Amino acid sequence: MTDINDFIADKVKTNDVFLFMKGSPDFPQCGFSGQVVQILNYLGVTYDSANVLESAELRDGIKAYTNWPTIPQLYVKGEFVGGADIVREMFQAGELQTHMEAAGIEVKQTA
């Protein structure tokens, strides 16, 4: 599991905003992943992602890495923000935008 932890740590640390999701931003393969993609796209933030459906090792590894049982998982500047429910609630309250801006992430649009 060390290799997968290294992969996850690299993605989280080298991307300002990173989303572990089911599917891709162009083709989310679950509604929760789709919701987070819609929020990030609405905000106009630049982000990268990894499809956990391509690897059981990655799917299990990301859950162990954060000790968080669900996917998607959003990271901002190396910090785990949360899954779909938390991201949606933060977005609706304006907290996600504030969090991103405080981390130096350019937000093109606010709710």
Residue pairs with C-beta under 8 A, 6 or more apart in sequence:
1 57
1 61
1 64
4 57
4 58
4 61
5 61
5 65
7 58
7 61
8 20
8 58
8 61
8 62
8 65
9 65
11 18
11 20
11 48
11 50
12 18
12 75
12 78
13 78
15 47
15 48
15 75
16 46
16 47
16 76
16 77
16 103
16 104
16 105
17 40
17 45
17 46
17 47
17 48
17 74
17 75
17 76
17 100
17 105
18 47
18 48
18 49
18 50
18 74
18 75
19 25
19 33
19 36
19 37
19 40
19 47
19 48
19 49
19 50
19 72
19 73
19 74
19 75
20 49
20 50
20 52
20 58
20 62
20 71
20 72
20 73
20 75
21 28
21 30
21 33
21 36
21 37
21 49
21 50
21 51
21 52
21 71
21 72
22 28
22 29
22 30
22 32
22 33
22 51
22 52
22 53
22 71
22 72
23 29
23 30
23 33
23 34
23 51
23 53
24 49
24 51
25 37
25 40
25 41
25 47
25 49
28 34
28 37
29 51
29 53
30 71
30 72
32 70
32 71
32 72
32 83
32 84
33 71
33 72
33 84
35 84
35 87
35 88
36 72
36 74
36 84
36 87
36 88
39 87
39 88
39 91
39 96
40 47
40 74
42 109
42 111
43 91
43 96
43 97
43 100
43 107
43 108
43 109
43 110
44 106
44 107
44 108
44 109
45 100
45 105
45 106
45 107
45 108
46 106
50 58
52 58
52 59
52 62
52 71
53 59
59 71
62 71
62 73
63 69
63 70
63 71
66 73
66 80
68 80
68 82
68 83
70 83
70 84
71 83
72 83
72 84
72 87
73 80
73 82
73 83
74 80
74 81
74 82
74 83
74 87
75 81
76 99
76 100
76 103
76 105
77 103
77 104
77 105
79 103
81 87
81 90
81 96
81 99
82 90
87 96
89 95
90 96
90 99
91 97
91 111
92 111
94 110
94 111
97 107
97 110
97 111
100 107
101 107
